[in-house]
Amino acid sequence: MEPFLKFRKECEKLCKPHGNLLEKPPKELSADLALPCFSLAKGLKKNPLDIAKGIAAKFGKGVYISRVEAEGAYVNFYADWKRLGKDVVLAASRKSFGSGARKKERVMVEFSQPNTHKGFHIGHLRNTCIGDSMARIMRFSGFEVISANYPGDIGAHVAKCLWLYMKQYRGKEPSSGRGRWLGEIYAEASQLLEKSSEYEKEYLEVLRRLYSCDSSIMPVWKKTREWSLEEFRNIYRELGVSFDVWFYESEVEKRGKDFALQALKRGIAKRSEGAIIFDLNDYGLDVLIVLRSDGTPLYSTKDLALAEMKFKQYKIDKSVHVVGSEQKLYFRQLFKALELLGFEQAKQCGHLSYELVMLKEGKMSSRAGNVILFEDIMEDAVEKAKKISADSAKEVALAALKYSMLSRDSSRVIVFDAEEALSFDGDTGPYLQYTYARARSILKKSKKKPSFRAAEEALPVTKKMSEFPSVIRHACDDMKPHYLANYLHELAAVFNEFYHANKVIGGGNEASLLAVIKSFSHVMKSGLSLLGIPVLERM
C-alpha cells in the first residue's frame, strides 16, 4: 500500500464511519486531508461545529498523523511528513509506484478507427492519443488489456473514392503518399456529388458492386485499401502506438446482416417499413435501425457482429470504445441491444467520448477537404523542434502534439492552434521533457549517492509525488487521461520551483535531495510513458 494511502486509512479509522467523506482541502489550507461535517448534522442531530470538535478530540497517538484540528465545521488532518515523506520518496523510487494489483477483468480498448480512402488528420490524432494512453493506464492499473483498431474499409466513403478514382485517376497514381492522395480524391468526389446529381447513378452502382463483392471492383478495392493501411501503419510507428488486434468493417459486414436477421427471428428485433429495428423506446433510447429496408448494412449492423467476436473469441469482460461524443446515444442504444441479445458483458461496456478538434476557421471535414493532416503538422513540429533540440527533434515534436491532445478534458472541444501546440514553454509536453532531463542531469553530475531521509527543502515535491497513485486510480476509473497530464505539469512546476530555490550539488543536504530528485525522475518517466510521450535524458 502506498504511503499516503496508509495515512488516509489511518484518518478514515479515526473518523469512522464517515471516512468516505474525507477530501483534499483547498490549497490555502496546510492540512493534508479534511472531513466536512455539514452533511452529518442532520443524521447526528448536532451542530456541525460540535461534530468536528468531537472527532478531533478522539485523536491519540498516530503512526502517520501528526495532529488533528477542528476548524469551523471541518476536521483537518495533518500528516507527519518527516516519517511519511521518507516512505514516499522510497516508494516513488520504484517502477511499480502507482501501479495496481493484477485484476481478473480482461478489457478491450478500441480506438483510432480511421477510415481507409481518407486522410489521417488531427481529429484521428486525438482519438489515437486518448485510446493509447487509456490502454497504458489500465494495464498499469492491473487490467489485462487488449488494444484494438477498427478501420472503416467499406461503405459510402470508399465507394465515392473508388468511383472517381476509376473514372478519372486510374493509372495516374503517385509513386509515394498514395494514402493521402486517396483522401484528396475522396474530398473531390464528395464535392462533385454534392454539386450535381448527374453522377449519383454512377456512384450508387459502385456502392452496389462494392457491397456485393463484385469481381470487377474487388481488386481495385483491395489495392487502394492497402495504400491507406500502409499509411496508417507508418503513422502508428511514428507515434509509438501499437495494436494487439485489427478488426475491419468488411470482415464483420456479412455476419452483421445474419445477426440482424437472427434477432428478428428471435423476436428481439422487428420490421418497420421494411427495415429491421430494435425498438428501445421503453428504455428511453428511441429506435436503433440495424438493417436498412434494401438490405444494406449500417454501423450498427457491423457493430453487433464485432461485439459478438469480441465477447466470444477474445473472452473480454469489458469493451471501451473511444469514439466522438456525437455518438453518445448510438452507443447507449448498441449496449442495450447487446444486453437484450443476451450478452451480459454489454453492461460493462463503455463509451469514452471526446469532442471535436476544430480549426480557428471552424469544423474540419474530410468531405470538404479542410483538414490538417497528421503528416503535415508532424513535419512542421519537427522543423520547429530542431531549434530546441536538433538531436531529438522528433521526440520533442511528438511530446508537443500528444500533450496538446491529452492535457484537455476529452469532453471539451479543442480549437487547434498550431503555434500554441508547438510552443515549448509553459503547459506543454516539451516542458515536461525538459524538466525530466534537468533532473537526470543533476543526478549525473553529483558524485554522491542518494540517501533516503527526510528533506525539508523538497517537501512540496515529496507531497506532490505522493498524489501519483491516486491520480492514476482516478484517471483509470473515470477514463480521463487528462488527469495525469495535468498532474505531471503541476509536479514539474513544483520541482522547478524547488530547483531554483535550492542548491543541490555542494549543498548541505545533497544526498537527501538527490534521493527526492531520483524519485521525482522515476515518477515523471512513468507518467510520461503512460501518456505515450518519450522521455529525453538530455535536451
C-alpha positions in Angstrom: 0.0 0.0 0.0 1.4 3.4 -1.0 2.4 5.7 1.9 -0.2 8.4 1.5 -3.0 5.8 1.4 -1.8 4.4 4.7 -2.1 7.9 6.1 -5.6 8.2 4.6 -6.7 4.8 6.1 -5.5 6.0 9.5 -7.6 9.1 9.1 -10.6 7.1 8.0 -10.3 4.9 11.0 -10.3 7.9 13.3 -13.5 9.4 11.8 -15.3 6.1 11.2 -18.0 5.6 9.9 -17.6 8.8 7.9 -14.2 8.2 6.4 -15.6 8.1 2.9 -16.3 11.8 3.2 -12.6 12.7 3.5 -11.5 15.2 0.9 -8.5 17.2 -0.2 -8.8 20.6 1.4 -8.3 23.9 -0.5 -4.8 24.9 -1.4 -4.8 27.8 1.1 -5.1 25.3 4.0 -1.9 23.4 5.0 -3.9 20.3 6.1 -3.4 17.2 4.1 -7.0 15.8 4.4 -10.2 17.3 5.7 -13.6 16.0 6.8 -16.5 18.4 6.2 -19.2 17.8 8.8 -22.2 19.7 7.3 -23.8 16.5 5.9 -23.5 14.8 9.2 -25.5 17.4 11.2 -29.0 16.1 10.3 -28.3 12.4 11.0 -26.5 13.0 14.2 -28.8 15.9 15.2 -25.8 18.0 16.2 -24.3 21.3 15.2 -21.5 20.5 12.6 -19.0 22.6 14.6 -19.6 20.3 17.6 -19.3 17.2 15.5 -15.9 18.5 14.2 -14.7 19.2 17.8 -15.8 15.7 18.9 -13.9 13.9 16.2 -10.8 15.9 16.7 -10.9 15.2 20.5 -10.6 11.5 19.8 -7.1 11.8 18.4 -4.4 10.0 20.3 -1.0 8.8 19.0 -0.9 8.1 15.3 1.6 6.5 13.0 1.4 9.0 10.2 -0.9 11.6 11.7 0.9 14.4 13.5 -2.2 16.3 14.6 -5.9 16.7 14.1 -7.6 20.1 14.5 -11.3 21.2 14.3 -11.6 24.4 12.3 -15.2 25.5 12.0 -17.2 22.6 10.6 -14.1 20.8 9.3 -11.8 18.3 10.9 -8.3 18.9 9.5 -5.7 16.1 9.4 -2.0 16.8 9.2 0.5 14.2 8.2 3.8 13.6 9.9 5.8 14.4 6.8 9.1 13.6 8.4 8.1 9.9 8.6 5.6 9.9 5.6 8.0 11.8 3.4 10.8 9.3 3.8 8.4 6.5 2.9 7.0 8.4 -0.1 10.5 9.1 -1.5 11.5 5.5 -1.1 8.3 4.1 -2.6 8.4 6.6 -5.6 11.9 5.3 -6.4 10.4 2.0 -7.5 9.0 1.4 -11.0 5.9 -0.2 -9.5 4.9 3.1 -7.7 1.3 3.8 -8.5 0.6 0.5 -10.3 -2.4 -1.6 -9.3 -2.7 -5.2 -8.3 -3.4 -7.7 -11.0 -7.2 -7.8 -11.8 -9.3 -10.6 -13.3 -11.0 -8.4 -15.8 -9.9 -8.6 -19.5 -10.6 -5.2 -21.2 -10.5 -4.4 -24.9 -9.8 -0.7 -25.7 -10.9 0.0 -29.3 -9.5 3.3 -30.6 -8.2 5.2 -33.6 -10.6 3.6 -36.2 -9.6 5.8 -39.2 -11.5 5.3 -42.5 -9.5 4.0 -45.4 -9.6 6.1 -48.6 -9.4 9.2 -46.4 -6.6 11.2 -44.8 -5.4 10.7 -41.2 -6.0 14.1 -39.6 -5.6 15.7 -36.2 -9.0 14.5 -35.1 -7.7 10.9 -35.6 -4.7 12.0 -33.6 -6.8 13.0 -30.6 -8.7 9.7 -30.7 -5.4 7.7 -31.0 -3.7 9.5 -28.2 -6.6 9.2 -25.8 -7.1 5.5 -26.6 -3.4 4.6 -26.4 -3.0 6.4 -23.1 -6.0 4.8 -21.6 -4.8 1.3 -22.6 -1.5 2.1 -21.0 -3.1 3.4 -17.8 -5.4 0.4 -17.5 -2.5 -2.0 -17.9 -0.5 -0.2 -15.3 -3.6 -0.4 -13.0 -3.6 -4.2 -13.3 -6.1 -4.9 -16.0 -5.4 -7.3 -18.8 -5.8 -5.0 -21.8 -6.2 -5.8 -25.5 -5.8 -2.7 -27.7 -7.8 -2.9 -30.9 -8.2 -0.9 -34.1 -11.3 -1.0 -36.3 -10.7 0.9 -39.6 -13.7 1.6 -41.8 -12.7 -0.1 -45.0 -16.1 -0.4 -46.7 -19.1 1.8 -47.2 -20.2 5.0 -48.9 -17.0 6.9 -48.4 -15.0 4.1 -50.0 -17.4 3.9 -52.9 -17.1 7.6 -53.5 -13.4 7.5 -53.7 -13.3 4.4 -55.9 -15.9 5.9 -58.3 -13.8 9.0 -59.0 -10.5 7.0 -59.0 -11.7 4.6 -61.6 -13.5 7.3 -63.6 -10.6 9.8 -63.7 -7.4 8.9 -61.8 -6.6 5.2 -62.5 -3.1 5.0 -64.0 -2.2 8.4 -62.5 -1.0 7.1 -59.1 1.9 9.0 -57.4 5.0 7.0 -56.5 4.5 7.7 -52.8 1.9 9.2 -50.4 -0.9 7.2 -52.1 -3.0 7.0 -48.9 -3.0 10.8 -48.7 -3.8 11.0 -52.4 -6.9 8.8 -52.0 -8.1 11.2 -49.3 -7.9 14.1 -51.8 -9.8 12.0 -54.4 -12.5 11.3 -51.8 -12.9 15.0 -51.0 -13.1 15.9 -54.7 -15.7 13.1 -55.3 -17.8 14.3 -52.3 -17.9 17.8 -53.6 -18.8 16.7 -57.1 -21.7 14.6 -55.9 -22.9 17.5 -53.7 -22.8 20.0 -56.5 -24.5 17.8 -59.2 -26.8 14.8 -59.2 -25.7 13.7 -62.7 -23.1 11.4 -61.1 -25.4 9.9 -58.5 -26.3 6.7 -60.5 -22.6 6.0 -61.3 -21.6 6.3 -57.6 -24.5 4.2 -56.4 -23.6 1.5 -58.9 -20.1 1.4 -57.5 -21.5 1.2 -54.0 -23.8 -1.7 -55.0 -20.9 -3.6 -56.6 -18.7 -3.0 -53.5 -21.3 -4.4 -51.1 -22.0 -7.4 -53.4 -18.2 -8.1 -53.7 -18.4 -7.9 -57.5 -15.2 -9.3 -59.1 -15.0 -6.2 -61.3 -14.3 -3.9 -58.4 -12.7 -6.1 -55.6 -9.1 -6.0 -57.0 -9.3 -2.2 -57.1 -10.7 -2.0 -53.6 -8.0 -4.3 -52.2 -5.2 -2.4 -53.9 -6.4 1.0 -52.8 -7.3 -0.2 -49.3 -3.7 -1.4 -48.8 -2.4 2.0 -49.8 -4.4 3.6 -46.9 -3.5 0.8 -44.4 0.2 1.2 -45.2 0.0 4.9 -44.5 -1.8 4.2 -41.2 0.9 1.7 -40.1 3.6 4.2 -40.8 1.8 6.8 -38.7 1.4 4.4 -35.8 5.1 3.5 -35.9 5.9 7.2 -35.8 3.5 7.8 -32.9 4.8 4.7 -31.0 1.3 3.2 -30.9 0.7 -0.5 -31.4 -2.4 -2.7 -31.5 -2.9 -6.2 -30.3 -5.6 -6.9 -32.9 -7.0 -5.2 -36.0 -10.7 -5.6 -36.9 -12.1 -4.4 -40.3 -15.7 -3.4 -41.1 -15.5 -5.5 -44.3 -14.9 -8.7 -42.2 -18.0 -8.3 -40.0 -20.5 -7.0 -42.5 -21.9 -10.3 -43.6 -22.1 -11.7 -40.1 -23.8 -8.5 -39.0 -26.6 -9.0 -41.5 -27.1 -12.6 -40.3 -27.1 -11.3 -36.8 -29.8 -8.8 -37.5 -32.0 -11.5 -39.2 -31.5 -13.8 -36.2 -32.6 -11.0 -33.9 -35.7 -10.6 -36.0 -36.4 -14.3 -35.9 -36.0 -14.5 -32.1 -38.5 -11.6 -31.7 -35.9 -9.3 -30.2 -35.9 -7.0 -33.3 -38.8 -6.3 -35.6 -39.6 -4.9 -39.0 -40.5 -1.3 -39.5 -41.2 0.0 -43.1 -39.0 -2.9 -44.3 -36.0 -2.1 -42.1 -35.0 -4.3 -39.1 -35.0 -2.3 -35.8 -34.6 -2.6 -32.1 -37.5 -0.6 -30.5 -35.8 0.8 -27.4 -38.5 3.4 -26.5 -39.3 1.6 -23.3 -35.7 2.4 -22.2 -35.9 6.0 -23.3 -33.5 5.2 -26.2 -35.7 5.7 -29.3 -35.2 3.2 -32.2 -32.0 1.6 -33.4 -32.0 0.5 -37.1 -29.8 -2.5 -37.7 -30.5 -3.2 -41.3 -32.0 -0.9 -44.0 -35.1 -1.9 -45.9 -32.9 -2.6 -49.1 -30.7 -4.9 -47.1 -27.7 -2.7 -46.9 -25.8 -2.6 -43.6 -25.2 0.3 -41.2 -22.6 0.9 -38.5 -24.9 -0.9 -36.0 -25.1 -4.0 -38.3 -21.4 -4.4 -38.2 -21.0 -3.4 -34.5 -23.4 -6.3 -33.5 -21.1 -8.8 -35.2 -18.0 -7.1 -33.9 -19.2 -7.3 -30.3 -20.0 -11.0 -30.7 -16.5 -11.6 -31.9 -15.0 -9.6 -29.0 -17.0 -11.5 -26.4 -16.8 -15.0 -27.8 -13.4 -15.1 -29.5 -11.4 -12.8 -27.2 -13.3 -13.6 -24.0 -13.3 -10.0 -22.8 -15.2 -8.8 -19.8 -15.4 -5.2 -20.9 -15.1 -3.2 -24.1 -14.2 0.5 -24.2 -15.0 2.4 -27.4 -13.1 5.6 -28.0 -15.4 7.4 -30.4 -16.6 11.0 -30.8 -19.3 12.5 -28.5 -21.8 12.8 -31.3 -22.3 9.0 -31.0 -23.3 9.0 -27.3 -26.9 8.0 -28.0 -25.9 5.4 -30.5 -23.6 3.6 -28.1 -26.2 3.6 -25.4 -28.6 2.0 -27.9 -25.9 -0.5 -29.0 -25.1 -1.6 -25.5 -28.8 -2.0 -24.7 -29.4 -4.0 -27.9 -26.5 -6.3 -27.0 -27.8 -6.7 -23.5 -31.2 -7.7 -24.9 -29.4 -10.3 -27.1 -28.1 -11.9 -24.0 -24.6 -10.5 -23.8 -24.1 -9.8 -20.1 -20.7 -8.2 -20.8 -22.6 -5.3 -22.5 -23.5 -4.0 -19.0 -19.7 -3.4 -18.5 -19.1 -1.8 -21.9 -18.2 1.9 -22.0 -18.1 4.8 -24.5 -15.1 7.0 -23.9 -16.4 10.0 -25.8 -14.4 13.0 -26.9 -15.2 16.3 -28.6 -14.1 17.6 -31.9 -10.8 19.1 -32.8 -11.7 22.3 -34.7 -9.7 24.9 -36.6 -10.0 28.6 -35.8 -12.0 28.8 -39.1 -14.5 26.2 -37.8 -15.2 22.5 -38.0 -12.9 20.3 -40.1 -14.4 18.0 -42.8 -12.7 15.3 -44.9 -15.6 15.7 -47.3 -14.9 19.4 -47.7 -11.1 18.8 -47.8 -10.4 21.4 -45.0 -8.5 19.1 -42.6 -5.0 19.3 -41.1 -3.3 16.0 -41.9 -1.1 14.4 -39.3 1.9 14.1 -41.5 1.8 17.9 -42.3 1.5 19.0 -38.6 4.2 16.5 -37.6 6.6 17.8 -40.3 6.0 21.3 -39.1 6.5 20.3 -35.5 9.8 18.6 -36.2 11.1 21.6 -38.1 10.3 23.9 -35.1 11.7 21.3 -32.6 15.1 21.4 -34.3 15.6 24.8 -32.9 15.2 23.4 -29.4 16.9 20.1 -29.6 18.3 19.1 -33.0 19.2 15.6 -31.9 15.8 14.8 -30.5 13.5 16.9 -32.7 11.1 14.0 -33.5 10.7 13.2 -29.8 10.1 16.8 -28.8 7.6 17.2 -31.7 5.7 14.1 -30.5 5.6 15.4 -27.0 4.2 18.7 -28.2 1.4 17.1 -30.3 0.4 14.3 -27.9 0.3 16.6 -24.8 -1.9 19.1 -26.7 -4.4 16.3 -27.3 -4.2 14.8 -23.8 -3.9 17.7 -21.5 -7.5 18.8 -22.0 -10.7 17.1 -20.8 -12.0 14.8 -23.6 -15.4 16.4 -23.1 -14.1 19.8 -24.3 -13.7 20.9 -27.9 -10.1 21.6 -28.9 -9.7 24.6 -31.1 -6.4 23.6 -32.6 -3.7 26.3 -32.9 -0.5 25.1 -34.4 1.6 27.8 -32.9 0.3 27.2 -29.4 0.6 23.4 -29.7 4.2 23.7 -30.9 5.2 26.2 -28.2 8.0 24.8 -26.0 7.2 26.9 -22.9 4.6 26.6 -20.2 1.9 23.9 -20.1 3.4 21.7 -22.9 4.9 18.3 -23.5 8.4 19.6 -24.2 8.3 21.5 -20.8 7.8 18.1 -19.1 10.6 16.5 -21.1 12.9 19.4 -20.3 12.1 19.1 -16.5 12.8 15.4 -16.6 16.1 16.0 -18.4 17.1 18.6 -15.9 16.5 16.1 -13.0 18.6 13.5 -14.8 21.4 16.0 -15.4 21.6 16.7 -11.6 21.8 13.0 -10.8 24.6 12.5 -13.4 26.7 15.5 -12.2 26.6 14.6 -8.5 29.2 12.3 -7.1 27.2 11.4 -4.0 24.8 8.5 -3.5 21.2 9.3 -2.8 20.2 8.9 0.8 16.5 8.2 1.6 16.0 10.6 4.5 13.5 13.4 5.0 14.4 16.6 3.1 12.5 19.6 4.3 13.6 21.7 1.3 12.0 19.3 -1.1 8.8 18.7 0.9 6.5 20.3 -1.8 7.9 17.9 -4.4 7.5 14.9 -2.0 3.9 15.9 -1.2 3.1 16.2 -4.9 4.7 12.8 -5.7 2.6 11.2 -3.0 -0.5 12.0 -5.1 0.6 10.0 -8.1 -1.1 6.6 -7.2 -4.4 8.4 -6.5 -4.2 10.3 -9.8 -3.6 7.0 -11.7 -6.6 5.4 -10.0 -8.9 8.3 -10.8 -7.7 8.5 -14.4 -8.4 4.8 -14.8 -11.8 4.8 -13.1 -13.1 7.9 -14.9 -11.3 7.2 -18.2 -9.8 10.7 -18.1 -6.1 10.7 -19.2 -6.0 14.5 -18.8 -6.0 14.0 -15.0 -2.5 12.5 -15.4 -1.3 15.1 -18.0 -2.4 18.0 -15.7 -0.8 16.3 -12.6 2.5 15.9 -14.4 2.5 19.6 -15.3 1.8 20.5 -11.6 4.6 18.1 -10.5 7.1 19.7 -13.0 6.2 23.2 -11.8 6.7 22.3 -8.1 10.0 20.6 -9.0 11.3 23.6 -10.9 10.4 25.9 -8.0 12.4 23.7 -5.7 15.3 23.6 -8.1 15.5 27.4 -8.5 15.2 27.9 -4.7 17.8 25.3 -3.5 21.4 24.4 -4.1 21.6 20.7 -4.6 25.1 19.8 -5.6 27.5 21.1 -3.0 24.7 21.9 -0.6 24.4 20.8 3.0 21.7 18.2 2.3 22.8 16.9 -1.1 22.4 13.2 -0.5 18.8 13.5 0.7 17.8 15.9 -2.0 19.3 13.6 -4.6 17.0 10.9 -3.3 14.0 13.1 -3.9 15.2 14.1 -7.4 15.8 10.4 -8.3 12.3 9.5 -7.2 10.9 12.5 -9.0 12.5 11.4 -12.2 11.0 7.9 -11.8 7.5 9.3 -11.3 7.9 11.7 -14.2 9.2 9.0 -16.5 6.4 6.6 -15.5 3.8 9.3 -16.0 5.1 10.4 -19.4 5.3 6.7 -20.5 1.6 6.3 -19.6 0.8 9.3 -21.9 2.9 7.7 -24.7 5.3 10.7 -24.5 9.0 9.8 -25.0 11.5 10.9 -22.3 14.8 12.6 -23.0 17.9 12.1 -20.8 19.2 15.4 -22.1 17.9 18.4 -24.1 
